[in-house]
Structure formats: structure tokens, C-alpha cells
Amino acid sequence: MKEKLEFLKLFSDKTRIRIMNLLNKRSVCVCHLKNILGLTQAAVSKHISKLKKAGIIKEEQKSFWTYYSLDISDRELNEIFNCIMSKLENDKTLLKDLKGINEVSCYGPKKKCG
């Protein structure tokens, strides 16, 4: 039960919910998270650190950037995540974030980091 309670605590912060929503859709680097969320790199990194500590973040190094994505391997925790997020699927802020993430890329023709 302790693991589930710790997991649920991640949802107590709006910024972490926004980050989990973005990382659930694709791998994202901190530079784009900070731009979409309107936060400093330090603030985003603090939230990423809490998600990593909970063991639900996958980290991948590509060129100069570190990309993060959601990786909830525990079936029950994944079900909890999907249940909570399904209740937020029409949230205007989360939808705006997703639109923003589709307009950026650290390489290629879209907006780049920098």
C-alpha cells in the first residue's frame, strides 16, 4: 500500500500532473518542458527528480540532450495513472500543453532548444 500512496502523492502538484501528462505522450527534454510550462529549468528539474525517485521516469541521452518519458511498469500503478488522467482529459491547461509539445523538437524542422 505504501508504494500506491507515494504514487498518489505525485498527483498533489499541478505542475507534476502537467509534466506526467506530457511525458506520457512522448520523450521530452527539460528545455521544452520549461518553455511549455513557463518555469525555470531548476523548477522543472526538481519535479523530474521527484518523478525519477518514484521510479516512473525513463531517461535517455540523445546527442546533447537528455530526454525523459513516463515509464510506469507496475500494472496497478499504471491503471491508477490512466484512471486519474482520464478524468483530466478535457482539462484546458493539459490540452494546451499537449498542443505546445507537438510544436517543438530538439532536432529537425520544428522549434529547437536554445
N, C-alpha and C positions, 0 to 999 in steps of 0.2 A: 504494500500500500504506500510506503514511503516514496518509492520511485514515481508513482502516479501523482502524489501530492506535490512533489518537487516539479514535475512536468506541468501541472496545472498552474503553479506559481508563475511560470513563464508568461502566462496569459494575463497577468495582473498589470502589465505595462503596455500601453497603446503602441509605443514605438517597437517593442519586441513583436507584437502581433503584426505590425506592418512589415517588419523585416522577415518574419517567418512566412508571411503571405508571398512576398517577393521571391524568397529563396525556394519556395515550394514550386515555383513555375520554371525557374532556370538558374544556372550558376551566375553569380553576380559578384563583381569586385567592390571593395569598400568605396572607391571613388564615386561609383554610380549610386550606391546606396546613400551616401551623404548628400549627393545632389538631389536625388528624388525625395529624400526625407527632410531636406533642409536643415541638416545637422552638421556638426563638426566631425572630422574623421575620428577624433578621440571619443566622442559620444557614441558613434556607430560601433567603434571597436569595443567599447565597454559592453554593449549589448551582444555583439558577436561572441565575446568572451563568455558571457553567461550561457549563451546557447551552446557553445562548444563544451563548457563544463557539464552541461546536461547531456552531452553525448548525442546531439541531434543535428550536428553540422558536419558536413564533409568539406574538406579543404583541398584545393587543387592549385598547384603552381603552374601558370602558363606565361612564359616569357617574363615580363617584368611585374606581372600582376598575380595576386592570389585571389582565386575565385572561391566563393562559398555557395553551398547549396544545402537544402534541407535533406536530411537522411535519417528518417525515423524508422529504425529497423525493428523495433518492438511492435508486434502486431496490435496489441491493445492500445499502446500509446498512439499509434498511427490512426486507429479508429477514433480515439478521443480527439485527436487533432482534426481529422476530417469532419467529425460531428460539429465541433466548435466553429470551424471555418465555414461550414455550410450555412450556419446561422448568420454569418457575416458577409455572405457572397454578394449582397447588394449594397454594402457599405460604400458610400461615395468616396471616402478617402482611400480605401483599399483599391477600388476600381481605378481611381486617378493614378495611384502608384503603379498599377499594372500597365496602364497606358504609357506612363513615363518609362518604364523598364523596356518596353518594346521599341523605344526610340533611341536606345543607346547601345554602344558596343565599344569594347576597348581596342578593337581592331576591325578593319573592314570599313564599309561606306557610311556607317551611322556615326553619331556623335562619339568622339573618343574621349578617353580620360585626359585629364590635364588641368 
